[in-house]
Amino acid sequence: MPISRYFKYIDLLIFPIAAFYLVYLFTSYSGIGVSPDSIMYTSAARSLHATGSLTTFNNTPITDFPVFYPFFLWIELVITGIDPIKAGPFLDGLLFATTLFLSGWIIERFRPNSWLYKWLMLTAIVLSPALLQVYTYLWSETLFITIILFFIIACRQYFTRHTFTSLLILAFVAALSSITRYAGVTLIGTGGLLLLMDRALILKKKVQHIIIYGIVASSLLALNLVRNIMVTGRLTGPREASFTPFIKNVYYFGTVMCDWLGFSAKAYPFATLITALLFAALIGMLVYNYLKKQVNSYENLVVAFTFVYGAFIIISSTFSRYERINSRLLSPLFITLLLSCTWWAITAVKKTGPKLKYVTTSFLVIIILGFIYVEAFSTTMNSSNSIQGALKRYEDENEFGIPGYTDDSWNKSEFATYLKKSNGLFKQGVPVYSDANEALYFLSGAKVKLLPHRYFNNDIQKFYQLKHYYLVWFNQMDNPELISLKDIIKVKNLKLLKKFTASTDEGIIDGAIYEYNGE
């Protein structure tokens, strides 16, 4: 094989290695980033390993999140014997490297293709703050994004062959995504949309394939939901109705787009318009590819997913209450959105006359390099264009750690240190509550209960009827959805057992431990 052909695919080695190394750099000081979600996943994986059940640290079956990511962590634990939090940097590095490899594989198969375009896109992906944020935490998005790219490849294989086997593989990948994150229903929907758009099959066979796809793709999610109802009586855990209207979610979506483009907050007034223009463009591209009979092209596949996932996030946020639309929530569409907005550039250059070809290429390359510069040298996800960039983040996180339960605000906190050594602090049989039960579990291994949500009156009344309990209160964990320490003190006479104040030069986490014993 000629050396030039080796060189053609060398990026499928270089960029994955760079991705793995970047995760290593950002996690080298304090390990993988750990958030409340991370602890839910990890505790379920540990429980599966120890007891054979997917039970979280609060002694309840995991239902707020699907089961596959904890199962994935359990597989790692079984194979290596290393706890998922310690193995996190390697796991995320491997997944990020896989993501870069699959992205390069897909881009290489654009028609027409261009090695320059591929290198620019892979550079933008590997330096993306949105993705680096995700891949430095123990979050299910890391696995979900990888599955999305496998889904796109499986789509292409099906639409090229239309065999029963390729249909089942496509449906299985979609099914797997829906038990990795509930938003994986977007892959089921994307596959359904593309099957409807497909012109290659006669109507009878198309209907058969759609029915088979729908049943298989939905099967694992259905089993997961049935299991949730059996163990907790709820489909996806406690969910509250959204109080954010549709137009506000459209606006929040647009603000994330502004952040990804490196615009300052001054661009936020145009966020709604940016979202509207983006979806109009996506719909236009879907219609164009349908009319041009390019439904099975990789370019159309990434556009279809981007449209379905983006629309799902906006609509679901309007009806179901969860975190406000932000960069993490939209991170699964970063790669497909980037490709959706740029794939036409290759065709534009190819169709340009010889005299203008180099001018057009230079113009487009400058625009893409400008985007890469902005994203790589943006201090925060919502900052204006800064010249400090990812180096600033690297410097901060290698001095203080990745924000979360492994950074220095916790590691050097007197309160956290005390809890780590507090074996036997609480009497056996006496319930322990906290406003951050996942933090207490992470620090001490104690399985404690979360204070009741202020929206569930029955839970609040049951809590106030308890005759004896401990309360561990973290001042920094301001969660307005829970009843507060002030609320409890108004009703109950708490006894202060231990109080901790924050240090100005070390940890900043402070709080107290209380006991209530029937007074």
C-alpha positions as CSV (number, residue, x, y, z in Angstrom):
1,M,0.0,0.0,0.0
2,P,1.5,3.4,-1.0
3,I,2.7,5.7,1.9
4,S,0.1,8.3,0.7
5,R,-2.7,5.9,1.6
6,Y,-1.3,5.4,5.0
7,F,-1.1,9.1,5.5
8,K,-4.7,9.4,4.4
9,Y,-5.9,7.6,7.5
10,I,-3.2,8.7,10.0
11,D,-5.7,11.2,11.5
12,L,-7.7,8.2,12.7
13,L,-4.7,7.5,15.0
14,I,-3.5,11.0,15.8
15,F,-6.8,12.6,16.9
16,P,-7.9,9.7,19.1
17,I,-4.5,9.7,20.8
18,A,-4.8,13.5,21.3
19,A,-8.4,13.0,22.7
20,F,-7.1,10.4,25.2
21,Y,-4.2,12.6,26.2
22,L,-6.4,15.7,26.8
23,V,-8.6,13.8,29.2
24,Y,-5.5,12.6,31.0
25,L,-4.2,16.2,31.3
26,F,-7.4,17.6,32.7
27,T,-7.9,14.7,35.2
28,S,-4.2,14.3,36.2
29,Y,-4.5,16.5,39.4
30,S,-7.6,15.2,41.2
31,G,-9.0,12.5,39.1
32,I,-12.2,12.4,37.2
33,G,-14.9,15.0,37.9
34,V,-17.6,13.7,40.2
35,S,-21.1,15.2,40.4
36,P,-24.3,14.0,42.1
37,D,-25.2,12.1,38.9
38,S,-21.7,10.5,38.9
39,I,-22.3,9.2,42.4
40,M,-25.7,7.8,41.4
41,Y,-24.1,5.8,38.5
42,T,-21.2,4.6,40.6
43,S,-23.2,3.5,43.6
44,A,-25.6,1.5,41.4
45,A,-22.6,-0.2,39.7
46,R,-21.0,-1.0,43.1
47,S,-24.4,-2.3,44.3
48,L,-24.7,-4.5,41.3
49,H,-21.2,-5.9,41.9
50,A,-21.8,-6.5,45.6
51,T,-25.5,-7.6,45.8
52,G,-26.6,-8.2,42.2
53,S,-29.1,-5.3,42.2
54,L,-29.0,-1.8,40.7
55,T,-29.6,0.1,43.9
56,T,-28.2,3.5,44.6
57,F,-26.5,4.9,47.7
58,N,-29.9,6.0,49.1
59,N,-31.1,2.3,49.1
60,T,-33.6,2.8,46.3
61,P,-33.5,1.2,42.8
62,I,-32.0,3.5,40.2
63,T,-34.9,4.9,38.1
64,D,-34.1,8.6,37.5
65,F,-31.5,7.3,35.1
66,P,-31.6,4.3,32.7
67,V,-29.7,1.2,33.7
68,F,-27.1,0.7,30.9
69,Y,-24.5,3.3,32.0
70,P,-24.3,1.8,35.6
71,F,-24.2,-1.6,33.9
72,F,-21.3,-0.4,31.8
73,L,-19.4,0.8,34.9
74,W,-20.1,-2.6,36.5
75,I,-18.6,-4.3,33.5
76,E,-15.4,-2.2,34.0
77,L,-15.4,-3.1,37.7
78,V,-15.8,-6.8,37.0
79,I,-13.0,-6.8,34.3
80,T,-10.4,-4.6,36.1
81,G,-11.4,-4.8,39.8
82,I,-10.9,-1.0,39.8
83,D,-13.6,1.3,41.2
84,P,-15.3,3.3,38.5
85,I,-14.2,6.7,40.0
86,K,-10.6,5.6,40.0
87,A,-10.9,4.2,36.5
88,G,-12.9,7.2,35.3
89,P,-10.0,9.0,33.5
90,F,-9.1,5.9,31.5
91,L,-12.8,5.1,30.7
92,D,-13.5,8.7,29.6
93,G,-10.2,8.9,27.7
94,L,-11.0,5.7,25.9
95,L,-14.6,6.8,25.0
96,F,-13.4,10.2,23.8
97,A,-10.7,8.6,21.7
98,T,-13.4,6.3,20.2
99,T,-15.6,9.3,19.5
100,L,-12.8,10.9,17.5
101,F,-12.1,7.7,15.6
102,L,-15.8,7.3,14.7
103,S,-16.2,11.0,13.8
104,G,-13.2,10.7,11.4
105,W,-14.6,7.4,10.0
106,I,-17.9,9.2,9.2
107,I,-16.4,12.4,7.8
108,E,-14.1,10.3,5.5
109,R,-17.2,8.9,3.9
110,F,-18.8,12.3,3.1
111,R,-19.3,12.6,-0.7
112,P,-17.3,14.5,-1.9
113,N,-14.7,14.2,0.9
114,S,-11.7,16.3,1.8
115,W,-8.8,15.5,4.1
116,L,-8.5,19.2,4.9
117,Y,-12.1,19.4,6.0
118,K,-11.7,16.2,8.1
119,W,-8.7,17.5,9.9
120,L,-10.4,20.8,10.6
121,M,-13.5,19.1,11.9
122,L,-11.6,16.7,14.1
123,T,-9.6,19.6,15.5
124,A,-12.8,21.4,16.4
125,I,-14.2,18.3,18.0
126,V,-11.1,17.4,20.1
127,L,-10.8,21.0,21.3
128,S,-14.5,21.6,22.0
129,P,-15.1,22.9,25.5
130,A,-18.5,21.4,25.4
131,L,-17.1,17.9,24.9
132,L,-14.1,18.3,27.1
133,Q,-16.4,19.3,30.0
134,V,-18.4,16.1,29.5
135,Y,-15.4,13.8,29.0
136,T,-13.7,14.9,32.2
137,Y,-16.7,13.9,34.3
138,L,-18.1,10.4,35.1
139,W,-21.3,11.1,33.1
140,S,-23.5,8.9,30.9
141,E,-23.2,11.4,28.0
142,T,-19.7,10.0,27.4
143,L,-21.1,6.7,26.4
144,F,-24.2,8.1,24.8
145,I,-22.3,10.2,22.3
146,T,-20.3,7.2,21.2
147,I,-23.5,5.2,20.7
148,I,-24.9,8.1,18.6
149,L,-22.0,7.8,16.2
150,F,-22.4,4.0,16.0
151,F,-26.0,4.6,15.3
152,I,-25.2,6.8,12.3
153,I,-22.8,4.2,10.9
154,A,-25.5,1.5,11.4
155,C,-28.0,3.7,9.6
156,R,-25.7,4.0,6.7
157,Q,-25.2,0.3,6.6
158,Y,-28.9,-0.4,6.6
159,F,-29.8,2.1,3.9
160,T,-27.1,0.8,1.7
161,R,-28.0,-2.9,2.1
162,H,-31.7,-3.0,3.3
163,T,-31.0,-6.4,4.8
164,F,-32.9,-7.8,7.8
165,T,-29.7,-8.2,9.7
166,S,-28.7,-4.6,9.2
167,L,-32.2,-3.5,10.3
168,L,-31.9,-5.5,13.5
169,I,-28.4,-4.0,14.2
170,L,-29.7,-0.5,13.6
171,A,-32.7,-1.1,15.9
172,F,-30.5,-2.7,18.6
173,V,-28.1,0.3,18.7
174,A,-31.2,2.6,19.0
175,A,-32.5,0.5,21.8
176,L,-29.2,0.6,23.6
177,S,-29.1,4.4,23.4
178,S,-32.5,4.6,25.1
179,I,-31.3,2.7,28.2
180,T,-28.1,4.8,28.3
181,R,-30.1,8.1,28.5
182,Y,-33.8,8.5,28.3
183,A,-33.1,11.1,25.6
184,G,-32.0,8.1,23.5
185,V,-35.6,7.9,22.3
186,T,-34.4,10.5,19.8
187,L,-32.4,7.8,18.1
188,I,-35.5,5.7,17.9
189,G,-37.3,8.7,16.4
190,T,-34.4,9.5,14.0
191,G,-34.4,6.0,12.7
192,G,-38.2,6.1,12.2
193,L,-38.0,9.4,10.4
194,L,-35.3,8.1,8.1
195,L,-37.2,4.9,7.3
196,L,-40.2,7.0,6.3
197,M,-38.0,9.2,4.1
198,D,-36.4,6.2,2.4
199,R,-37.5,5.7,-1.2
200,A,-35.6,2.5,-2.0
201,L,-38.2,0.1,-0.6
202,I,-41.7,-0.7,-1.9
203,L,-44.5,0.4,0.5
204,K,-45.3,-3.1,1.8
205,K,-41.7,-3.9,2.7
206,K,-41.1,-0.4,4.2
207,V,-44.1,-0.8,6.5
208,Q,-42.8,-4.2,7.6
209,H,-39.3,-2.8,8.3
210,I,-40.8,0.2,10.2
211,I,-42.9,-2.1,12.4
212,I,-39.9,-4.4,13.1
213,Y,-37.6,-1.5,13.8
214,G,-40.1,0.1,16.1
215,I,-40.6,-3.0,18.2
216,V,-37.0,-3.9,18.5
217,A,-35.7,-0.3,19.0
218,S,-38.3,0.3,21.8
219,S,-37.9,-3.1,23.5
220,L,-35.1,-2.4,25.9
221,L,-36.6,1.0,27.0
222,A,-40.0,-0.7,27.5
223,L,-38.3,-3.4,29.7
224,N,-36.5,-0.6,31.6
225,L,-39.7,1.3,32.3
226,V,-41.6,-1.8,33.3
227,R,-38.8,-2.6,35.8
228,N,-39.0,1.0,37.1
229,I,-42.8,0.7,37.7
230,M,-42.3,-2.7,39.4
231,V,-39.7,-1.5,41.9
232,T,-40.8,2.1,42.5
233,G,-44.2,2.6,40.9
234,R,-42.8,5.4,38.7
235,L,-41.8,5.3,35.1
236,T,-38.6,7.5,35.3
237,G,-38.5,8.4,39.0
238,P,-40.1,11.5,40.5
239,R,-40.7,14.0,37.7
240,E,-42.4,17.4,38.0
241,A,-44.2,19.5,35.4
242,S,-42.1,22.1,33.7
243,F,-42.6,25.8,34.5
244,T,-40.5,27.0,31.6
245,P,-42.6,27.9,28.5
246,F,-41.7,26.8,25.0
247,I,-40.4,30.1,23.9
248,K,-38.1,30.4,26.9
249,N,-36.6,27.0,26.1
250,V,-36.1,28.1,22.5
251,Y,-34.3,31.1,23.9
252,Y,-32.1,28.9,26.2
253,F,-31.2,26.7,23.3
254,G,-30.1,29.7,21.4
255,T,-27.9,31.0,24.3
256,V,-26.0,27.7,24.2
257,M,-25.5,28.1,20.5
258,C,-24.1,31.6,21.2
259,D,-21.7,30.1,23.8
260,W,-20.5,27.5,21.4
261,L,-19.9,30.1,18.7
262,G,-17.9,32.2,21.2
263,F,-20.3,35.1,21.3
264,S,-20.6,37.2,24.4
265,A,-23.7,37.5,26.4
266,K,-24.5,40.6,24.3
267,A,-25.7,38.2,21.6
268,Y,-28.3,36.6,23.9
269,P,-31.1,38.9,22.7
270,F,-30.8,37.2,19.3
271,A,-30.8,33.7,20.8
272,T,-34.4,32.9,19.9
273,L,-33.8,34.1,16.3
274,I,-30.6,32.0,16.1
275,T,-32.6,28.9,17.2
276,A,-35.3,29.6,14.6
277,L,-32.8,30.1,11.8
278,L,-31.0,26.9,12.8
279,F,-34.1,24.7,12.7
280,A,-35.2,26.3,9.5
281,A,-31.8,25.4,8.0
282,L,-32.0,21.8,9.3
283,I,-35.5,21.3,7.8
284,G,-34.3,22.9,4.6
285,M,-31.4,20.4,4.4
286,L,-33.7,17.4,5.1
287,V,-36.0,18.5,2.3
288,Y,-33.1,19.1,-0.1
289,N,-31.6,15.7,0.6
290,Y,-35.0,14.0,0.2
291,L,-35.6,15.7,-3.1
292,K,-32.1,14.8,-4.3
293,K,-32.6,11.2,-3.2
294,Q,-29.7,11.5,-0.7
295,V,-31.6,10.2,2.4
296,N,-29.0,7.5,3.0
297,S,-26.0,9.8,2.8
298,Y,-23.9,10.4,6.0
299,E,-24.6,14.1,5.6
300,N,-28.3,13.6,5.8
301,L,-28.0,11.2,8.7
302,V,-26.2,13.7,10.9
303,V,-28.7,16.4,9.9
304,A,-31.7,14.2,10.8
305,F,-30.3,13.3,14.3
306,T,-29.5,17.0,15.0
307,F,-33.0,18.1,14.1
308,V,-34.7,15.3,16.1
309,Y,-32.5,15.7,19.2
310,G,-32.7,19.5,19.3
311,A,-36.5,19.5,18.9
312,F,-36.9,16.8,21.5
313,I,-34.8,18.8,24.1
314,I,-36.8,21.9,23.6
315,I,-40.2,20.2,23.6
316,S,-39.5,17.9,26.5
317,S,-38.2,20.8,28.6
318,T,-41.5,22.5,28.0
319,F,-43.5,19.6,29.6
320,S,-41.1,17.9,32.0
321,R,-39.0,19.7,34.6
322,Y,-35.3,19.1,34.7
323,E,-32.1,21.2,34.5
324,R,-32.4,24.3,32.3
325,I,-31.1,23.7,28.8
326,N,-27.4,24.1,28.9
327,S,-24.2,22.9,27.3
328,R,-24.1,19.5,28.9
329,L,-27.7,18.8,27.9
330,L,-27.0,19.7,24.3
331,S,-23.5,18.1,24.1
332,P,-24.7,14.9,22.4
333,L,-25.6,17.0,19.3
334,F,-22.3,19.0,19.2
335,I,-20.6,16.8,16.6
336,T,-23.6,16.2,14.4
337,L,-24.5,19.9,14.6
338,L,-21.0,20.9,13.6
339,L,-21.1,18.6,10.6
340,S,-24.6,19.6,9.7
341,C,-23.6,23.2,9.5
342,T,-20.4,22.6,7.5
343,W,-20.8,19.6,5.2
344,W,-21.9,21.7,2.3
345,A,-18.5,23.5,2.3
346,I,-16.8,20.6,0.5
347,T,-19.4,20.6,-2.3
348,A,-19.2,24.4,-2.5
349,V,-15.4,24.2,-3.1
350,K,-15.7,21.4,-5.6
351,K,-18.2,23.3,-7.7
352,T,-16.2,26.5,-7.7
353,G,-14.3,27.3,-10.9
354,P,-10.5,26.8,-11.0
355,K,-9.8,30.5,-10.6
356,L,-12.0,30.9,-7.5
357,K,-11.3,27.5,-6.0
358,Y,-8.3,28.6,-3.8
359,V,-10.1,31.9,-2.8
360,T,-13.2,29.9,-1.7
361,T,-11.1,27.3,0.1
362,S,-9.1,30.0,1.9
363,F,-12.2,31.9,2.9
364,L,-13.9,28.8,4.4
365,V,-10.7,27.6,6.1
366,I,-10.3,31.0,7.7
367,I,-13.9,30.9,9.0
368,I,-13.5,27.3,10.5
369,L,-10.1,28.2,12.0
370,G,-11.7,31.3,13.5
371,F,-14.3,29.0,15.1
372,I,-11.6,26.6,16.4
373,Y,-9.6,29.5,17.8
374,V,-12.7,30.9,19.6
375,E,-13.7,27.6,21.1
376,A,-10.2,26.6,22.1
377,F,-9.3,29.9,23.6
378,S,-12.6,30.6,25.4
379,T,-12.1,30.8,29.2
380,T,-15.6,29.6,30.1
381,M,-18.5,28.2,28.2
382,N,-20.3,31.5,28.1
383,S,-17.5,34.0,28.0
384,S,-16.7,36.5,25.3
385,N,-13.7,35.8,23.1
386,S,-10.7,35.4,25.3
387,I,-7.1,34.8,24.6
388,Q,-6.5,32.6,27.6
389,G,-8.5,29.6,26.4
390,A,-8.3,26.0,27.3
391,L,-4.9,26.6,28.8
392,K,-6.6,28.7,31.6
393,R,-9.0,25.9,32.3
394,Y,-6.1,23.4,32.4
395,E,-4.1,25.6,34.7
396,D,-7.1,26.0,37.1
397,E,-8.1,22.4,37.2
398,N,-4.5,21.2,37.7
399,E,-4.2,23.6,40.6
400,F,-7.6,23.1,42.3
401,G,-9.1,20.0,40.6
402,I,-12.2,19.5,38.3
403,P,-15.2,21.2,40.0
404,G,-17.1,18.7,42.0
405,Y,-16.5,16.3,44.9
406,T,-12.9,15.7,43.9
407,D,-11.7,19.3,43.8
408,D,-9.8,21.1,46.6
409,S,-12.8,22.8,48.0
410,W,-13.8,19.4,49.2
411,N,-10.4,17.6,49.5
412,K,-9.0,20.3,51.8
413,S,-12.2,21.0,53.7
414,E,-12.2,20.3,57.5
415,F,-15.8,19.2,57.2
416,A,-15.1,16.8,54.4
417,T,-12.0,15.4,56.1
418,Y,-14.1,14.8,59.3
419,L,-16.8,13.0,57.4
420,K,-14.3,10.8,55.7
421,K,-13.1,9.6,59.1
422,S,-16.5,9.5,60.8
423,N,-17.0,5.7,61.0
424,G,-19.5,5.0,63.8
425,L,-20.6,8.7,64.1
426,F,-24.3,7.8,63.8
427,K,-26.1,5.3,66.0
428,Q,-27.3,2.1,64.2
429,G,-30.9,2.1,63.2
430,V,-31.3,5.9,63.4
431,P,-32.1,7.4,60.0
432,V,-29.7,10.0,58.6
433,Y,-30.8,12.9,56.3
434,S,-28.9,15.5,54.4
435,D,-29.4,18.2,51.8
436,A,-26.7,16.5,49.8
437,N,-26.9,12.8,50.6
438,E,-24.7,11.9,47.6
439,A,-21.9,14.0,49.0
440,L,-22.1,12.3,52.4
441,Y,-22.1,8.9,50.6
442,F,-19.1,9.9,48.5
443,L,-17.1,11.2,51.6
444,S,-18.0,8.6,54.2
445,G,-19.7,5.7,52.5
446,A,-22.9,6.3,54.6
447,K,-26.2,5.6,52.8
448,V,-28.4,8.4,53.9
449,K,-31.7,9.9,52.8
450,L,-32.3,13.1,50.9
451,L,-34.4,15.8,52.6
452,P,-38.0,15.9,51.2
453,H,-38.8,18.0,48.2
454,R,-40.9,20.9,49.2
455,Y,-43.4,20.0,46.4
456,F,-44.3,16.6,48.0
457,N,-46.3,17.4,51.1
458,N,-46.8,13.8,52.1
459,D,-43.0,13.2,52.2
460,I,-42.6,16.4,54.3
461,Q,-45.2,15.3,56.8
462,K,-43.7,11.8,57.1
463,F,-40.3,13.5,57.8
464,Y,-41.7,15.7,60.5
465,Q,-43.3,12.7,62.2
466,L,-40.0,11.0,62.8
467,K,-39.0,10.8,66.5
468,H,-35.2,10.4,66.0
469,Y,-32.9,11.2,63.2
470,Y,-29.6,12.9,62.3
471,L,-29.2,15.8,59.9
472,V,-26.0,16.5,58.0
473,W,-26.2,20.0,56.5
474,F,-23.9,21.4,53.8
475,N,-24.2,25.2,53.6
476,Q,-22.9,25.3,50.0
477,M,-25.5,22.9,48.6
478,D,-28.2,25.4,48.0
479,N,-31.1,23.4,46.6
480,P,-34.3,25.4,46.6
481,E,-36.4,22.3,45.7
482,L,-35.7,20.8,49.2
483,I,-37.0,21.9,52.5
484,S,-34.4,24.1,54.1
485,L,-32.6,24.1,57.5
486,K,-34.7,27.2,58.5
487,D,-37.9,25.3,57.6
488,I,-36.9,22.4,59.9
489,I,-35.8,24.6,62.8
490,K,-39.2,26.3,62.7
491,V,-40.8,23.0,63.4
492,K,-38.3,20.9,65.3
493,N,-35.7,21.6,68.0
494,L,-32.4,20.4,66.6
495,K,-29.4,19.6,68.7
496,L,-26.1,20.8,67.2
497,L,-23.5,18.0,67.4
498,K,-20.7,19.5,65.3
499,K,-20.1,22.7,63.4
500,F,-17.5,23.5,60.7
501,T,-16.5,26.8,59.3
502,A,-14.8,27.3,55.9
503,S,-11.1,28.1,55.6
504,T,-10.2,30.9,53.4
505,D,-7.0,29.3,52.1
506,E,-8.1,25.7,51.8
507,G,-11.4,24.0,51.6
508,I,-14.5,26.2,51.4
509,I,-17.1,23.6,52.3
510,D,-18.7,24.2,55.7
511,G,-21.8,23.0,57.5
512,A,-23.0,21.2,60.6
513,I,-24.3,17.9,62.0
514,Y,-27.5,17.9,64.0
515,E,-29.6,15.4,65.9
516,Y,-33.3,15.4,66.6
517,N,-34.5,13.1,69.4
518,G,-38.2,13.6,69.9
519,E,-38.2,17.2,71.2
